[in-house]
Amino acid sequence: NQTLRANVEKSLKDYFGQLDGQSPSNLWGLVMAEVEKPLIEMVLRLTHRNQSKAAIILGISRGTLRKKMAIYGTK
């Protein structure tokens, strides 16, 4: 049973291993997009699409949640 941190670390090691010596760019944006979208979708499912509850669980405002949903095409 691995922690979220351990899984992220393993995924990053795998990603860097696949770069074949190339230097990554916009790594922050890449990681945030890869994590944020499934996190938002999972919390919305957990709350039965209640945006107010989802925002509280995520620790962001409902407006920020709605903005991120629009960015990621989450309906």
C-alpha positions as CSV (number, residue, x, y, z in Angstrom):
1,N,0.0,0.0,0.0
2,Q,2.0,3.0,-1.3
3,T,1.4,6.6,-0.4
4,L,0.4,9.2,-2.9
5,R,3.8,10.8,-2.6
6,A,5.5,7.5,-3.4
7,N,3.3,7.0,-6.4
8,V,4.1,10.5,-7.7
9,E,7.8,10.0,-7.1
10,K,7.7,6.7,-9.1
11,S,5.8,8.3,-11.9
12,L,8.3,11.2,-12.1
13,K,11.2,8.8,-12.1
14,D,9.6,6.8,-15.0
15,Y,8.9,10.1,-16.9
16,F,12.5,11.3,-16.5
17,G,13.7,7.8,-17.5
18,Q,11.8,8.1,-20.8
19,L,13.3,11.5,-21.7
20,D,16.4,9.8,-23.1
21,G,18.7,12.6,-22.0
22,Q,16.4,15.4,-23.2
23,S,15.6,18.2,-20.8
24,P,11.9,18.6,-19.9
25,S,10.2,21.9,-20.3
26,N,7.1,23.3,-18.5
27,L,7.4,20.5,-16.0
28,W,5.2,22.3,-13.4
29,G,2.4,22.8,-15.9
30,L,2.6,19.2,-17.1
31,V,2.5,17.8,-13.6
32,M,-0.3,20.1,-12.5
33,A,-2.5,19.3,-15.5
34,E,-1.9,15.5,-15.1
35,V,-2.8,15.6,-11.4
36,E,-5.4,18.4,-11.2
37,K,-7.9,17.1,-13.8
38,P,-8.3,13.6,-12.3
39,L,-8.4,15.1,-8.8
40,I,-11.2,17.4,-9.7
41,E,-13.1,14.7,-11.5
42,M,-12.8,12.3,-8.6
43,V,-13.9,14.8,-6.0
44,L,-16.9,15.8,-8.1
45,R,-17.9,12.2,-8.4
46,L,-17.4,11.8,-4.6
47,T,-19.7,14.7,-3.9
48,H,-22.2,13.7,-6.6
49,R,-21.2,16.9,-8.6
50,N,-21.9,19.2,-5.7
51,Q,-19.5,22.0,-6.6
52,S,-19.7,23.7,-3.2
53,K,-18.8,20.5,-1.3
54,A,-16.1,19.7,-3.9
55,A,-14.5,23.1,-3.5
56,I,-14.4,22.7,0.3
57,I,-12.8,19.3,0.0
58,L,-10.3,20.7,-2.5
59,G,-9.6,23.7,-0.4
60,I,-10.4,26.2,-3.2
61,S,-13.2,28.6,-3.8
62,R,-16.2,27.5,-5.9
63,G,-15.3,30.1,-8.5
64,T,-11.8,28.6,-8.8
65,L,-13.3,25.2,-9.1
66,R,-15.6,26.3,-11.9
67,K,-12.7,28.0,-13.7
68,K,-10.6,24.8,-13.5
69,M,-13.6,22.8,-14.7
70,A,-13.8,25.0,-17.7
71,I,-10.1,24.7,-18.4
72,Y,-10.2,20.9,-18.3
73,G,-13.5,20.5,-20.0
74,T,-15.0,18.9,-16.9
75,K,-18.8,19.0,-17.0
